[in-house]
Amino acid sequence: MKARPAIVYSVLRVLAFLVPFAILMLLPVFQELYWLAAIFAALIGLSLSILFLRRPLAEATADLGKPRELRRPLGADDAEAEDAASGD
């Protein structure tokens, strides 16, 4: 059974935050200023996710868009749908 790409992406994003946070908390300066360690870990996690998690993000968004494609009627493009809705 293959894991859903959205779950994989979410777990990787959480790890991208928790690993730098744990490393920063090992430093004596950040043990007293835990909120500063959280801010730095968030910035590091954001940078890591932008650099390394493009493919999991693309897979997750494609997987989330599949149900919407299935609900769309076959052969109906946007212009036809707008004309039908406006009564022209």
N, C-alpha and C positions, 0 to 999 in steps of 0.2 A: 504494500500500500504506500503510495507516494504522499508525502506531506504537502499540505496546501502551501503554495508559495507565499501567501500573506503571513502565515504563521512563521515560516522560515525567516522571512524578512524582519518580522517583529522581534524574533529571538535574537537575530544578529544585531539589530539596532540596540536592544537592551544590553547585550554583551559589549557593544562598542562604547556604552556609557559605564557599565559596571567595572570593566577591567581597568580603564584609566583611573576611575574613582578609587578602586582598591589600591592601586599603585601609589596614587597621591596621598592616600590616608596613611601609608607607611612612613611618609616623611614627617618629621617632628613639627614642622611649621603648620601643616594642614591638619594635624590632630586637634589643635585648638580652633582653627578656622575651617571647620568642616564645610561651611557654606561656600567658601572660596574654592575648596576642592571640588564641590559639586558644580560650580560654574565652569571651572577649567575642564572638568570631565565632560560636561555637556558640550563645550566647544570642541574638544578633542573628538568626542563621539560623532558630532555633526560632520567634522572634517573627514573622519574615517569613513563614514557612511557615504558621503558625496564621492570620495575617491574610489572606494572599493565595492560598494554595494549597488552599482548601477544595474547589473544584470538581475539580481534578485528583486530589485524594485520594478524593473520592466516586466518580469515574470508575474509579480504580484498584481500589478495593474492590469495586465492582460488577462489574468485569471479572474479578476473582479469584474471585468467587462464582458466576459463570456455570457452570463445569463441575459444581459441586455441585448446582445446580438441575437440570441435565440428568440426573444420576445418580439423582435422587429419583423413585420410582415415581409415575406419574400417579394421582391420586385417593386416595392414602394420606395421611391426616393423622396428626398425632403421637399422638393418642389411640388410633387403630386400631393403629398400630405398637407402642405400649406394651402394649396388650391382647394382641396376637399374641405378643409376646416373653415375657409373663408366663404365658401359657397359659390365660388366662381367656376 
